[in-house]
Amino acid sequence: MGHITAAVGIIGCARAGADSYYPWLLLAGLGMGAAGCNVFLFAQTIAGPRAAGQWAALQNGFGNFAGLIGPTLTGFIVDRSGHFFLAFALAAGISAAGAVLWIFAVQLAPARWASPGEGWPQAALGNHVRQNVSGNQAVRE
C-alpha cells in the first residue's frame, strides 16, 4: 500500500504547479514512510535468527546504491529531456514495481537454511565449529 501511495504522490508532484505541490509531496512522504518502515523487520522475519544480521547488512548496503544511481540518472534524464516529469515518472514506476514485487514475489515466512553439516563448506562454519566423525553434524569446540 505504501509503494502505491508513494507512486501516486510522486506523479502528483510532477503534475502539480508551484502552488499545489505540497499536498502531493506529503502524500509521497507518507507512502515512502509506510513502505520503508518495515523493510528491515521483514528481512529479519525472512532470514530468521541465524542470518538476520548478514541479510540486513546486505540489504542496507545494496539499498544505498539508490543514493548513487538516483541523482545521476535524474540529472541525465533532465539534461536529455529538459524537464523533471520523466524522472518523477521513473521514480513512480520503480515504486509501483516495488508494490508488485511485495505482492507477488515476497513470501513472509522464514527461509529454510541448511543446518551445519548438511552441505555447508567447512570454511563457512568458522574455526570454532568442526564436523564430527560421521560428517553429518557440526560440533562446537
N, C-alpha and C positions, 0 to 999 in steps of 0.2 A: 504494500500500500504506500509506503514511504517513497519508493522509487517512482511510482506513477505520479504521486503528488508533486515530487520534485520536478519531474519532466513537464508537467502542466505549468508549474510556476516558472520554469526556465523559458518555455515558449512564450508565456505571458509577458515575461520581462523583455524578451526580444521584440515583441509586437507592440509593447506599450510606449507611450511617449514620456517626455521628461516630467510630466505632472501626474502620471498614472502608473508608474512602475513599482512604487513602494508596496502595495498590497501583493503584487505578484512576487516580489522579492521575499516578502515574509512567507508566502506560501512555499516558495522554493526552499527557503531555510527550514521551514517546518518539515517538509518532506525529506530533506537531506538529514536532518536530525533524527527523524523516525527511521530512516533507512540505515543509518550508521551506528545507532546506539547499541545494537545487539550483535554487531559483526563479530566481536571477539568472544561473546558469550556463545554464539553458535559454533565458532571454531572450537571452543573448549568442549562443547557437547559432542560434536562430531569426532574430534580427535581422541577424546577420552583422557583419563588422568595420566596415562603413560606418555602421551605425545602432545599435550596441550601447549606446553611452553614452546616447543620447536615449531608447531603449527602456527601459533600466534606470531612468533618471530618472523617466519617466512611470509605470512600474510601481511604483516606490517611492513616488512622490507620491500616486497614486491608492490604493495599498495602505494608506497611513496614514489614509485615511478610516475604516477599521475602528476605529481608536483613538478616533474621534469618535462614530461611529454605535453601536458595540458597547455601551459603558456607558450611553448614553442609551436605547437600545432595551431593554437589560436592566432598567434602572430602571423604564421604562414597563411592561414585562411583569410585573415583580414587584409594582408598585403595583396593577395590574389583577387579577392572579391571587392574590396573597398568598403565593406560594412561587416557588422558583427552577427548578422542574422544566421548565417551558415554555421558559425562557431557555436552559437547558442543552440541551434538545431542539432548539431552533432552531440553536444553535451546532453540534451534531452533524449536523443536516441540511445546514447550509452546508458543513461539512467533507465529508460524503458527496457533495454536489453537486460539490465540487471534484474528488473522485476520478473521478466520472463524466465531467467535462469533460476531465480529463487523459487518460482512456482513449479517449474518442470524438472530442474536438474539437481536441486539440493534435497537430500533426504536427512532430516534432523534425527538421526539415530547414531549412536556411537559406531565408529568404524571397527571392523573386526581385524585386529592386528595379530600377526603371528606371534606365538609365545616364544620366549628364548628357547633355543634348541629345535625349533620347527622351521629350519631353513634359514635362520639368521647366520650371517657370516660371523666367525669368531671375533674379527676385528670390530664389528659393530657392537659387540657385547661389552667391550672395555676390558681393562686389565683385571678388575676385581671379580669378574664372572668367568667361569670356565664350564665346559660341558663335562658331565660325569662319564664314567667308563662306557655306559651303553650308548652315549651320544644323543639321548632323547630329551634330557632335561638339563637346565642350567643350575649350577650350584654356586652360591656366593662364598667367597673365601674371606 
